[in-house]
Amino acid sequence: MKTRDLLDKITRKFLLNEEKDAPSINEHVENLNEFLNKMQPRSMNESKKFDTARKHLQEIKKLSRQLEEQIQLLEEGEK
């Protein structure tokens, strides 16, 4: 498939809202974490970078959970 065709397909899906089961942020974080765990660092420097990336992902997960809790509280307050 040509790049142009792929971009057209993605744009069409976005505009027509055909992407109904979009993954949540937690699913994205878990996928990235699995990816990092499968990677084999070739040096100590790369190993440290992977560790830092894992820590950042954990922080993103924590902040995401806090945002979801705040959204839930706000939605409950509207009712």
Backbone bond lengths (Angstrom), bond angles and torsions (degrees), N, CA, C in turn:
res aa  C-N    CA-C-N  psi(-1)  N-CA   C-N-CA  omega(-1)  CA-C   N-CA-C  phi
1 M - - - 1.439 - - 1.521 108.53 -
2 K 1.311 116.08 133.50 1.454 120.66 179.91 1.519 110.50 -71.39
3 T 1.310 115.32 154.71 1.454 121.07 -179.21 1.523 110.80 -58.21
4 R 1.320 115.85 -42.24 1.476 120.50 -179.30 1.530 110.54 -61.77
5 D 1.333 116.80 -43.66 1.468 120.71 179.15 1.524 111.00 -63.51
6 L 1.323 115.97 -40.17 1.460 120.49 179.36 1.523 110.54 -63.95
7 L 1.336 116.10 -44.82 1.463 119.77 178.68 1.529 111.27 -63.12
8 D 1.322 116.58 -40.25 1.471 120.36 177.50 1.521 110.72 -61.64
9 K 1.327 116.87 -42.21 1.463 121.45 -179.43 1.529 110.78 -64.32
10 I 1.322 116.92 -44.78 1.461 121.66 179.57 1.527 110.46 -63.94
11 T 1.317 116.37 -43.45 1.466 120.95 179.66 1.524 110.73 -63.46
12 R 1.310 116.69 -43.37 1.461 120.90 179.71 1.525 110.43 -61.44
13 K 1.326 117.05 -44.34 1.464 120.77 178.65 1.523 111.06 -60.64
14 F 1.320 115.42 -42.29 1.460 119.66 -179.52 1.523 110.93 -65.31
15 L 1.323 116.78 -48.16 1.460 120.76 -176.85 1.525 112.83 -67.34
16 L 1.311 117.01 -34.46 1.458 120.85 -178.85 1.527 112.37 -91.76
17 N 1.322 115.73 2.31 1.470 122.00 179.75 1.530 111.39 54.91
18 E 1.323 116.24 42.64 1.458 120.94 179.94 1.520 112.52 -81.97
19 E 1.292 117.32 -12.99 1.464 122.18 -179.48 1.522 108.18 -87.45
20 K 1.327 117.48 78.94 1.461 122.04 -172.94 1.525 112.86 -78.43
21 D 1.288 118.21 -38.43 1.464 121.31 -176.12 1.524 110.66 -101.80
22 A 1.319 115.88 59.50 1.459 120.26 179.13 1.529 108.96 -69.21
23 P 1.324 117.53 138.23 1.464 120.23 -179.69 1.529 111.50 -65.28
24 S 1.304 115.19 148.47 1.465 120.38 178.14 1.528 109.35 -78.15
25 I 1.316 114.74 169.21 1.467 119.05 179.47 1.530 110.19 -63.70
26 N 1.335 116.94 -34.72 1.464 119.76 179.20 1.524 111.39 -65.06
27 E 1.327 117.10 -36.46 1.469 120.43 177.20 1.525 110.66 -66.85
28 H 1.320 116.35 -38.86 1.469 119.65 176.79 1.530 110.49 -62.90
29 V 1.318 116.41 -44.12 1.471 121.05 -179.65 1.520 110.16 -62.52
30 E 1.333 116.89 -44.70 1.466 120.26 179.69 1.528 111.47 -62.74
31 N 1.331 116.84 -40.86 1.466 120.00 178.27 1.522 111.42 -63.51
32 L 1.328 116.47 -42.38 1.469 119.44 177.82 1.525 111.12 -65.10
33 N 1.312 116.73 -38.94 1.463 120.72 179.15 1.530 110.45 -63.96
34 E 1.325 116.99 -43.76 1.469 120.35 176.88 1.528 110.67 -61.51
35 F 1.319 116.04 -42.07 1.457 120.63 178.79 1.529 110.99 -60.12
36 L 1.327 116.56 -45.86 1.464 120.38 179.74 1.522 111.53 -64.53
37 N 1.320 116.94 -36.67 1.460 120.30 179.88 1.531 112.00 -68.87
38 K 1.332 117.14 -28.52 1.462 120.49 179.07 1.527 112.70 -80.87
39 M 1.317 116.59 -21.72 1.465 120.40 -179.08 1.526 110.32 -70.44
40 Q 1.297 115.54 140.64 1.456 121.59 178.12 1.533 108.98 -106.14
41 P 1.324 117.02 109.71 1.472 118.82 179.48 1.533 110.83 -65.21
42 R 1.323 114.66 140.41 1.468 119.78 -179.05 1.524 112.64 -95.37
43 S 1.319 115.68 -7.92 1.465 119.05 179.74 1.524 109.30 -152.16
44 M 1.307 115.89 168.85 1.465 120.67 176.87 1.521 110.28 -63.67
45 N 1.329 116.71 -36.00 1.455 121.35 179.51 1.532 110.33 -62.28
46 E 1.335 116.80 -45.55 1.460 120.70 177.40 1.521 110.81 -64.11
47 S 1.304 117.36 -38.72 1.457 121.73 179.11 1.529 110.59 -61.00
48 K 1.318 116.24 -43.60 1.463 120.92 178.54 1.534 110.48 -64.63
49 K 1.330 116.86 -38.81 1.463 120.57 178.78 1.520 110.76 -65.12
50 F 1.325 117.70 -40.69 1.461 121.28 177.81 1.529 110.48 -64.07
51 D 1.329 116.42 -42.09 1.463 120.45 178.41 1.535 110.51 -61.46
52 T 1.327 115.86 -42.42 1.461 120.54 178.42 1.525 110.35 -63.62
53 A 1.321 116.92 -42.61 1.467 121.03 178.91 1.524 110.68 -62.28
54 R 1.338 117.70 -40.73 1.465 121.19 177.83 1.531 110.92 -63.00
55 K 1.330 116.58 -40.63 1.465 120.49 178.18 1.522 110.46 -64.11
56 H 1.325 116.78 -40.70 1.465 120.61 177.92 1.531 110.73 -63.71
57 L 1.318 116.62 -40.80 1.461 120.10 178.27 1.527 111.25 -63.31
58 Q 1.316 116.87 -39.86 1.463 120.05 178.13 1.526 110.45 -63.91
59 E 1.323 116.35 -39.03 1.470 120.32 178.31 1.532 110.40 -66.56
60 I 1.328 116.91 -40.18 1.465 121.18 176.85 1.523 110.07 -61.61
61 K 1.318 116.49 -42.93 1.461 121.16 179.18 1.525 110.69 -61.62
62 K 1.315 116.89 -43.76 1.463 122.33 179.66 1.531 110.41 -63.58
63 L 1.323 117.25 -46.47 1.453 121.01 -179.72 1.528 111.28 -66.16
64 S 1.316 116.65 -36.74 1.459 121.45 177.23 1.519 110.23 -61.90
65 R 1.312 116.72 -43.83 1.470 121.77 178.87 1.531 110.06 -61.59
66 Q 1.343 116.64 -41.81 1.461 120.31 179.33 1.527 110.87 -64.72
67 L 1.335 116.71 -41.55 1.465 120.30 178.27 1.527 111.27 -63.59
68 E 1.323 117.03 -41.74 1.467 120.31 178.21 1.519 111.09 -61.94
69 E 1.336 116.82 -38.92 1.464 120.45 178.23 1.528 110.71 -66.11
70 Q 1.333 116.95 -41.08 1.461 120.67 178.66 1.525 110.68 -65.17
71 I 1.312 117.34 -41.34 1.465 121.42 178.57 1.525 109.44 -62.03
72 Q 1.319 116.56 -44.14 1.463 120.74 -180.00 1.528 110.49 -60.93
73 L 1.346 117.12 -43.39 1.453 120.32 178.63 1.527 111.23 -62.85
74 L 1.335 116.74 -42.12 1.457 120.38 179.21 1.524 111.69 -64.83
75 E 1.329 116.13 -40.73 1.459 119.83 179.14 1.531 111.01 -66.04
76 E 1.318 116.98 -37.82 1.459 120.81 177.97 1.525 110.66 -67.07
77 G 1.335 117.20 -35.01 1.459 122.01 178.93 1.516 112.70 -67.55
78 E 1.342 116.71 -27.22 1.462 120.86 179.83 1.521 111.80 -75.43
79 K 1.311 117.36 -22.64 1.474 120.62 -175.51 1.490 113.44 -77.41
